[in-house]
């Protein structure tokens, strides 16, 4: 039995394993593809071979480590990006180990390459007053104002990811009670999220003005040309609306607000409203409760800082001097030692 060549393994990994067996999203598959394009180009230069001449044995643990160093030093990738590339490489060698046990020892050596630790950034989120100011500056008498009002209300209501929002069709929203939206999240996991009456009304106003039937499978939000809104377009809308609100809410000048900032905002406001952690996890579509727990740590740290600030406002009680402090002769003697 001949061993499969590297090209066949990679092709089967993408065409059969990632899509058919694991059901990963198109964006994840493209991210994995980019990783392997970079790795194969790097390995070709390192071993002075063309891509088609590379063998599985050329992709050693040392080659992978040097590739990761190359990403950081020459391509100036951040540690999270470096770790994402390594995750794609690990996924391939886990697949190879399962497919052909003859490569098991080689795969195990690759899987020993570790992820790099890095400082976790504290997620930025908006205060309730800032959210209200952003909404108050949107002119809902215009078509664009109606779109942006409905869009931002849906983002704040659900905390969904940018791609999840732009993928929505009109028929994903239930406009009769109980109001909710069906969201296709990471790993093709579908979840439903309840909607507030105000959110449903804002979206309905926008769709009726387009005009669109509420049960149609058409893009929920579109750009000025009538095409489905892109993630880039969503970021532009948010930046534009935040810049407008900053004129009446100066604290927004110090913020870099992205679609993910709204997601963090939803999570923190749910937590501060004493919503159960498991409910928040389900609401946001987190795969692990550990991800949701990070918001608890942020909230506790904020409360700790608030308590410290309050302590400074409390007058300190004068403490009586100890008896030895009252003895001036003893203090003078100690000072001369």
C-alpha positions, 0 to 999 in steps of 0.5 A, spaced: 500 500 500 503 506 497 502 512 502 498 518 499 502 524 497 502 531 500 497 534 495 492 528 495 492 529 503 491 536 503 486 536 497 482 531 501 483 535 508 479 541 504 474 537 500 472 532 504 474 533 512 473 540 513 466 541 509 463 534 509 465 532 516 466 538 520 462 542 517 466 548 518 464 555 515 466 558 508 470 563 512 474 558 516 476 554 510 478 560 507 483 562 513 485 555 513 487 555 505 491 562 507 495 558 512 497 552 507 498 557 502 503 561 506 506 554 509 507 551 502 511 557 500 515 557 506 517 550 506 518 550 498 524 556 499 526 552 505 527 546 502 529 549 495 523 545 492 517 546 488 510 546 491 509 539 487 515 536 489 514 537 497 513 531 501 509 530 508 516 529 511 519 536 509 513 539 513 517 537 520 516 540 527 522 544 526 519 547 519 513 549 522 516 552 528 521 556 523 514 558 519 511 561 526 517 565 527 517 567 520 510 570 521 511 574 527 518 577 525 517 578 517 510 578 516 509 582 523 503 578 525 500 578 532 500 572 536 493 571 536 494 570 528 500 566 529 496 561 533 490 561 528 495 559 523 498 553 528 491 551 529 490 550 522 496 546 521 494 542 527 487 540 524 491 538 518 496 533 522 490 531 526 486 529 520 492 525 517 494 521 523 486 519 523 487 517 516 493 514 515 496 511 522 503 510 518 504 517 519 502 517 526 509 519 529 510 524 524 504 527 526 505 527 533 511 531 533 508 536 529 502 536 534 507 538 540 508 545 537 505 549 542 501 555 542 504 562 544 501 565 550 499 572 550 496 578 554 489 578 553 486 585 551 480 587 555 474 588 551 471 595 549 464 596 550 459 602 551 456 604 557 448 605 557 448 612 556 453 612 550 448 607 546 442 611 548 446 617 545 448 614 538 440 612 537 438 619 539 442 622 533 439 617 528 434 621 523 429 615 522 425 619 517 430 618 512 431 611 509 438 610 511 436 612 518 431 607 518 436 602 516 441 604 521 436 604 526 434 597 525 441 594 524 444 597 530 438 595 535 438 588 532 446 588 534 445 591 541 439 586 542 442 580 540 450 581 540 451 577 534 457 577 530 458 581 524 458 576 519 452 573 522 448 579 521 450 581 514 448 573 512 441 574 515 435 574 510 428 577 512 425 571 513 430 569 519 426 574 523 419 572 526 415 578 526 409 575 530 409 573 538 414 571 540 419 575 536 425 572 535 431 571 530 434 565 527 442 566 527 447 561 523 453 562 527 460 559 527 461 552 526 454 552 522 450 552 529 443 555 529 441 559 535 434 563 536 435 569 540 429 573 543 427 580 540 425 586 543 418 590 541 422 596 539 427 592 535 422 588 531 418 595 530 424 598 527 426 593 522 419 592 520 419 600 518 425 599 514 423 593 510 416 596 509 419 602 506 424 598 501 418 595 500 420 588 502 415 582 504 416 580 511 417 572 509 421 573 503 428 570 503 432 576 501 437 580 504 435 583 511 440 589 510 442 592 503 447 598 501 445 604 497 446 600 491 441 595 493 446 589 494 447 585 501 450 589 506 458 587 507 462 586 513 466 592 511 459 596 510 457 594 517 463 597 520 462 604 516 455 605 518 457 604 525 463 608 525 459 614 521 453 613 527 458 613 532 462 619 529 455 623 529 454 621 536 460 624 539 458 631 538 453 630 543 457 625 547 465 626 547 467 620 551 465 617 544 471 620 541 476 616 545 472 609 543 474 605 537 467 602 536 466 596 531 461 591 530 464 586 536 464 592 540 457 592 540 457 584 541 461 586 548 456 591 550 450 586 549 454 581 553 456 586 559 449 589 559 446 583 560 451 581 565 450 587 569 442 586 569 443 579 572 442 575 566 444 568 568 451 566 565 448 560 561 443 564 558 448 569 556 452 564 553 446 561 549 444 568 547 451 570 544 452 563 541 459 561 545 461 554 544 464 554 551 462 557 558 469 559 559 468 565 553 462 568 557 466 567 564 471 572 561 466 578 562 464 576 569 472 577 570 471 584 567 465 586 571 468 584 577 475 588 576 470 594 574 467 593 581 473 592 585 476 599 582 469 602 584 470 600 591 477 603 591 475 609 589 469 610 594 474 608 599 478 614 598 471 618 599 470 615 606 474 619 612 479 615 615 479 614 623 484 617 627 488 612 630 491 613 637 499 613 638 502 607 641 505 608 648 512 607 645 510 613 640 509 617 646 515 617 649 519 622 646 526 620 649 525 613 647 524 616 640 530 620 640 534 614 642 532 610 637 533 616 632 541 616 634 542 609 633 
